[in-house]
Amino acid sequence: MQKSIVSIVLGFIIGVSGSEISFEFFDANSAAYFPVSGLSSAVITNNGLVVSFSVNTGTMNRVGSYGFGITSGVTGNSTSAIDPGESLLAIFDHDVEITALDFRQFTAGEVFNVIFDSADHLITRDDLTQKVSAIYSGIHWFIAAGTAVEFTVIPGSSISLDGFTVTVVPEPEVTGLTALALAAGIFATRRLRRRQI
């Protein structure tokens, strides 16, 4: 009985934190798709994680098979991409790690910029881990709850961001509960074995 209770508690604690959560702006067939086109801001809840999205100018825009971008009055604006002078901002309600970015339009010579904690994180097409599907993965960028993350491009670039994936970072209380549940499970198992001998 004790063993099964400990397993349930441990499974619940591990399931709540550390889970991968995707946010998809382009693929309407994806389970992680969120229709934000035409909005200047949106609050989205996905698997318990609340994210506030906003743009610095214009509105978010999904254009047919071309991609996701920002529609604004910026000169040379591509409505299916993020252009110089345009930014998509995201603020998470929990600590997260950004683990992957998914792009649609990303050509050689262009540079995407993810800004957080006053630092630029520049990505070129050569940095993509999967060039054909335009995915940048294998990253572990820690973002504290309430920190603004800015997705933008440098001058001369026009890039469509399809979406991104994050992992929720366990809070210290959750880590403590996990350790406590694990210790209780070990204790209960040892005690049960002693009784059987």
N, C-alpha and C positions, 0 to 999 in steps of 0.2 A: 504494500500500500504506500509506504513512504517513498519507495523507489519510483513509483509511477507519478506521484505528486511532484517530486523533485524534477523528473523528466519533463513534465508538463510546464512547470514554472520556468525551467531552463530553456525549453523550446520557445516559450512565449517571449522571454527576454531577448534571446538571440534573434528571433523573427522580427521584433519591433525595430531593432537597430541593425545597422550593417546591411540593410537591404538595398538593392540597386533599384533606382527609380528613374524612368525616362520621361522626358518632356519632348513631344513631337509637335512641330508647328506646320509641317508640310503634308505628310502622308495621312490622308483622311481615313485610310483603312487600318491604321495602327491603333492598338488599344490605348496607347499613350498620347493620341492626338487631342489637341485642344484648339477649338475654333476661336482664335483671337483676332482674325482678320477684321479690319475696320475699327478696331479699338485703339485708343491711346494708352490705356492701362487695363489690367485685368488681374484678379486674384484667383489663383488656381490651387486646388487641393488635390494631391495625387498620393495615394497610399499614406495619408496622414501628414504629409509634408505640405505646408502652405507656402506658396511662392507668389510674391507680388511682382508683376511685370509692368514696365512702362517704357515709353519711348521719349526721347528728348525733343522730338519734333514730329509732327504728322501722326500717322497711324500705322499699326502693324498690318502687314498685307501678305496674303497667300495668293499667288498667281498661277492658276492652272497647273501645267506640268513644268513651269519654270522655276519656282522656288518660293521661299519665304523671305520677305524683306520689310522695308519701311517706305511708305509713301509720304513724301514731304515736298516742300518747295525748294529743296536743295538743288542747285544747278547740276544738270546731267544726271538727275535722279533715275535710277532703275527701280521700278516698283517691286521687282522680285528679288531684291538684294539689299544688303546694308551698304550704303555708300558713305564716302567721307562726309563728316559733319552729322551723321546719323548714329544713334546709339540705342541699343536695347538694354534696359537695366533689369536686373533680377535681384530680389531680396528674399532670403530664405528664413523661415521661422525656427529652424534647427541648424546646428552645425552640420555641414556636409563636406564631402570631397567631390569635386568635379572629376569624373573619371574618363569621359569621352565627349567629343564634339562631332556632330554629323553635319556635313555641308552638302549642298547641291551644286552650286556654281562656284568653282574655285580653280582659277587658271594660273599657269606659271607667271611669276612676277608679282602676284598679288600677295598682300599680307593682312591677315586677320589679327585683331588685338583683343585680348581679354584683360581687363584692368580690374584689379582688386588690391586692397591694402596699399594703395598708392604705387603699385608696380605694374608695368606693362608685361604681358606674356604674349610675345609675337609668334605667329604661326604662319609658315609659308607652305606652298604646295609640296615642297620637298620634305617637310616635316610630317606629312600625313602618313599614318601607319598603313592605311589602305587607300592607295591613290585612285583606284577605279571607282570605289564607292565613296570616296572623299571623307574618310573617317580619321579622326585624330584621337587615339586612345592610349592607354597605358600611363595616363597622367594621374596625379593624386594632389590636386590643388585644394588645400583646406580653406574653407570659407566659414567664418564664424557667423552664427545667427545674427541677423540684423545688418550684416555687411553688404553694401551694394556691389554687385558685379556688373561691369559694363562690357557689353559685346559691341565692338566697333571695328573699323578698318582704317588703314593709313591712306593718305592721298594716292590716287591712281588705282585703287582697288574697288571692286564691287562684288561682294561675296554673299551668297545665300546661306543662311544658317538653318538647316532642317530641324535641328533639335540638339539635345545634350542629355547625358546621363550623370546622375549623382549617386553617392552612397551616403546614407545618414550616419553620422559619427555618433557612437554611443555616448550618452551623458555619463559623468562620473557615478551618478547614483545607479545607473543601469549596470555599469561595470562592477560596482560593489555588490549589487544584488546577484549578478551572475556568479561572482566569486563565492558569495554566501551559499547560493543554491548548489554550486559544485561541491563545496566543502560538506554541506549537509548530505548530499548524495553519496559521497565517499564514506562518510561516517555511517550512514544508514546501511550501506552495502557491507561494510566491515562488521557491523553489529549483527546483521542478518547471517553472515557467514559463520561467526562465532557461535551463534545459537544452533546452527545446523551441525556443527562438529560435535 
